[in-house]
Amino acid sequence: MKWYYQHLPGETQDMDEVFENILIDVGGRKSLFKMGKLGILWQLDRTSGAFVHATDIGYQNIVQVNPQNGKVTYLQGKIPQLGVEVDQCPSTAGFKSWRAMAFSPQTNALYIPINLNCEKATFGPVPKVVGGGGTGPVRRRDYKHPESKGSLGEFLALDVKSGRILWSHRTPSPSNTAALTTGGGVVFGGDWDRHMYAYDAATGKILWQTRLPTSAQGFPITYLAKGKQYVAVPAGIGGGSWSTLLPPELAPEIRRPNSGNTLLVFALPDGSIPKKEPQGR
């Protein structure tokens, strides 16, 4: 092991920082960017593991992080005690979870699918037996984030240098796919309510959208075959995603078909890919 970094020392609320690593060179520094459930973007030096910077997108209320040295301090009343309710944002589901973010070198921005949810949690004791452990019993009451204006999902663009949110698009149901950026300046994302979107990476304008047979899932991909560009996305009801558990509780008016698993492939219109000019001799 060359190095390691512990984002949240003493963490007890399942605020995972275990998701994808995005490798970007910023200002000549070989950096590693990571975001976990709290919605904090961490920048580390990927050669040494040294902390560089932290950007809190501003939705969580559990910790305070020093953006210059990475020191984490738990806010008052946010460290769980047995039998005492903790009002926390996010819930155990997290803002940013399994759905991966993506980077575009054209805009120097990260595109991040998040879910706007909170939880009132009361933690119970963990049995102290050999082979036991875990989080113990938790009584939880989920609710929509106070700043969500009724939405559960958000797809946002974040400048990696300044940490500024460039644009965002909220949806009534949770974001439910990874982000996909392309060399054509387009970024894709999907939600639990069966929508798939293509955004202008620079402005966030929706360039195209469609409705799938059931929830958008997994990791969209794009590929070229015989001169034609395609985008493929799974749709289904599995995956064990937290976002599958939240809508029935917090947005029961949104329904989706509870059967069917499909891989859908869409083609770009003819003439949308510039033809290569013939090479002179």
N, C-alpha and C positions, 0 to 999 in steps of 0.2 A: 504494500500500500504506500503510495507516494504522499497522499494527503487526504484529509477528510474535513468536513465542515458541519457543525451541528447548528442548525438554524434556530431551534426552539429548545433550549436546555430545560429539563424538568417538565416537559410537555405531558399533560394528562387528559386532554380533551379530544384526542384523535385528530388534531389539526395537522394532517400529513403534509410533508414536504418531499414526497417521494416520486414525483411525477417526472416528465420528460426534461432533459437538459437541452437547451438551445445554445449552440456554439457560434458566437459572433465576435468578430474583431472590431473593437470600438476605440477610436483614437490611438491606434497602434497597439492596444492591449488585447491579448488573446483572452477573451472573456467567456464565461459560462453563465447563462441566464436561466433562472428557475422560478416557478410560481407554484405555491401550494394552496391549500384550502383557505388560508387567510386573505388571499388576494394581495400578497406582498411580493413584488418582483425583486429577486435577489441577483446581484451581479457579483461574481467571483472571478478572480484570476485563475483561469483553468490550468495554468502551468504550476502555480504554487499553492492554489487553494485559498489565497488571501482574500479577505472580504474587500470589496470595492465600493458598493453602494446598495441601498435598499430603497425601493419606491413602494409606498403603500397607496393603493388606488382609492382608499378612503372609506371602505364599507365596513371593515371589521371593528369590533369594540373590545377585543380580548387583551391585546398587548399594545405597548408602545415600542416602536423600534427606532433607534437612532440611525438616521440615514447615512451618517458619516462613518460610524464604527461598527454598526450592526448589533449593538447591545440591545437585548430584549428585556423589557420590564412589564410584568403583568399589571394590568389596571386593577384598581381597588374592587374587590368583590368578584373577580373573575377566576380566581383559583378555586376549584371545586372543594366543597366540604360535604361530608356525609349528611344527607337529609336536608341540605340547604339549596334552594332553587337558585340556579345561575341563569341570568338572561343574557344570552350570547349570540353574537352575529360574527361568523355564520353559524348555522347548525352543524351537526356532525357531517352533513352532506358536503359542506364546504361551498365556497364561491367557485373556486377553480378546482377541478378534480380530474377524473380520467380523461376527459376530453382535452386533447393536446392543443397548445397554441402553436402558431407558425410565424415565421419571420419573412419579411420581404426586403431584400437589399435595395430595391427601387425607392421605397418610401422610408427605409430605416425604421420600420415599425413592426411591432409584434401584434398579432391578431388573436384575441383571447375570448373563448366562449366561457361565460360565467353564469351562475344561477344566484338569484337574489333572495336568500332565505335566512331565517334566524330560528332560534330555538330557546325555549325555557326548559332547562334540564335539572333534574334532581338525581344525584348520583347515590348509588347504594354501595355497600361494602363488597370487596373482592375476597372470596374465601381463600384463606391462607392454607392451601393444601399442596402437597407435592404434585407437580404437573399442572397446577392451576394457574390462575393469573387472568389477564385480559382487563377489560374496562369495567367489569362488574355490571350490575343492573342499572339501567337509566330510565327514569320516567321522563318522557319528552313531549313537549307541545310545540309543534312547528308553526311558524307564521311568516308572512311575506316581509321582506326588509322594509323598514319605515320610509326609506327613500326610493322605493321601487315604483311608486305610483301605480301599484296594482300588478306590475309585471313580475314574472318569475325568471325570465331569461334576458341576457344582455350579451351582445357581441360587440367588442370594442377594439379600437386600434390605439396602441400605446407607443409613443416615440421612445426608442431605447436610450437616446442620449439625454433628453430632458425629463423623461418620465411623464410627459404631458399626454393626456387623453386627446387624441386627434378627432375622433368621432365615435359614436356608439349607436347601436340599434337595439331597442328593447322589443321583446316578444312576450305575449301573455303566458306562454308555456316555456319551460326551461330549454336552454341551449342543450343539444343532445348529440352533436358530432364534434370531432376535431375540426380545427380550422385548416384550410388548404389555400396556400398562396401560389400564384402562377407568375411566369415571366411576362405574361400579357397584361399585368397590372390589375388582375381580377383575384378576388378572394372569395372562397365558398364556405358556407356554414349551414347547418340545419337544426331544426327544433323538434321537440316532442310532439307538437301538434301537426306533424307530417309535412312541414314546409322545408324546402331547400332554396337557399338564396345565393345569388352571385352579386357581390358588391364591387363597386369601383374602389380599389385599394386606397386611393388617395383621398377620396371624398366621402366614402360610405354610401354613395347613391346605389340603390338597388337596380341592377342592370337586367336581372332576370330572376324569376321565381317560379316554383311549381309546387304541386301538392302530391305527396307520395301515397302509396296505398296504406301505410301505417308509419310509425315514428321513424324519422331519420336516425341512423345509428352509426357508430364506428368512425372509420377514417376514410373520407372521400379521397379518391386518387384521380389524376389526369394522365393521359397517355396519348401517343400519336401512333396511328396504324394506317399504312397505305396513304399517307398524306392527309389524313383526316384526324382532327383532335376530338377526344372523348373525355367525358367526366363520368366516373362511376361512384355510386354511393349505395351502401346497404340500407335497407329499411326492415324493421322487425320489432319484436316486443321483448326480446331477451336482453342479455348483457348485465343483468344485476345492477343497473345504474341507479344511483340515488335519485336521479331525475325521474325515474319511473315511479318511485314511491311518493314523491312530493305532489305531482299534479292531482291525483285523486283526492288528496286531503285538502290542498290549498286552492285548487282551481277545478272543482268538480263539474263545472259547466263545460269544461273542455273534454271531449271524448275522442277516443281513437279506436279503430278496429283492434281487437285483441287476438288476432290470428294473422298468419301470413308472414313469411320471411323471404325477402326478395333482394336481388342485386339489380339495381336499375342503372342503365347506361344512357347518357345523353350525348348527342353529337353537336359540335359547333356548326353553324350554317356554312354552306359552301361559300368559298371566297373570303372567309374570315381569317385564314392563315396566308400571309403574304408569300407569293412564290419567289423562289430564289432566282436571282438574275443569272443567265448563263455566263460561265467564266470564259473570258477571252483567251486566245492563245498567245 
